[in-house]
């Protein structure tokens, strides 16, 4: 790959990773469940395109398999499954996160800074674009924050999925241009199965408690 093509690929990858981070921040402030699902699908689409760019420009064709799986699973199948679940349980909004929106944005800003600080010693490993690994770490940190901050089981599932997007981006950003294909496929299918199981649990929680608020599980007694 010549220098011009390398620069183009690096800038495109950096742009796509930056958009993924922007979508993650939108997930933090968005309360409507359907919109959250669509934002997750958009973030997954950006990840799929980024993986395809890596495969084409760097000749890492096993990453193209990851791109296809991400598109089919996270852009098409899982959003369809989660949207259907939301319509069945008839709860459309995350009403009361544990931390309010202004404080959440401040915390996510701090986590973004932390992600860049932690990734700085590893910049020599990140050959795909400026700060791609830092964005991946930020997705991980903010995904964990979303899981802790949201009360609805479904939004916690979405937070888990965005965290997995961060894991895949980190794997792609390393010098090997991704983990071995068998490991990537195992992670992908594990996540799909986990989301399907969690979807069933969400529906059962809704039937039993007339709510998806996981804090209500504290009311259970032996």
Secondary structure as the mmCIF struct_conf table of DSSP 4:
data_model
#
loop_
_struct_conf.conf_type_id
_struct_conf.id
_struct_conf.beg_label_comp_id
_struct_conf.beg_label_asym_id
_struct_conf.beg_label_seq_id
_struct_conf.end_label_comp_id
_struct_conf.end_label_asym_id
_struct_conf.end_label_seq_id
HELX_RH_AL_P HELX_RH_AL_P1 UNK A 3 UNK A 29
STRN STRN1 UNK A 32 UNK A 32
HELX_RH_AL_P HELX_RH_AL_P2 UNK A 33 UNK A 58
HELX_RH_AL_P HELX_RH_AL_P3 UNK A 61 UNK A 70
HELX_RH_PI_P HELX_RH_PI_P1 UNK A 71 UNK A 77
HELX_RH_AL_P HELX_RH_AL_P4 UNK A 78 UNK A 89
TURN_TY1_P TURN_TY1_P1 UNK A 90 UNK A 90
STRN STRN2 UNK A 93 UNK A 93
BEND BEND1 UNK A 98 UNK A 99
HELX_RH_AL_P HELX_RH_AL_P5 UNK A 101 UNK A 120
TURN_TY1_P TURN_TY1_P2 UNK A 121 UNK A 122
HELX_RH_3T_P HELX_RH_3T_P1 UNK A 123 UNK A 125
BEND BEND2 UNK A 128 UNK A 129
TURN_TY1_P TURN_TY1_P3 UNK A 130 UNK A 131
HELX_RH_AL_P HELX_RH_AL_P6 UNK A 132 UNK A 149
STRN STRN3 UNK A 152 UNK A 152
HELX_RH_AL_P HELX_RH_AL_P7 UNK A 153 UNK A 173
BEND BEND3 UNK A 174 UNK A 174
TURN_TY1_P TURN_TY1_P4 UNK A 175 UNK A 176
BEND BEND4 UNK A 177 UNK A 179
HELX_RH_AL_P HELX_RH_AL_P8 UNK A 181 UNK A 209
BEND BEND5 UNK A 210 UNK A 211
STRN STRN4 UNK A 213 UNK A 213
HELX_RH_3T_P HELX_RH_3T_P2 UNK A 214 UNK A 219
#
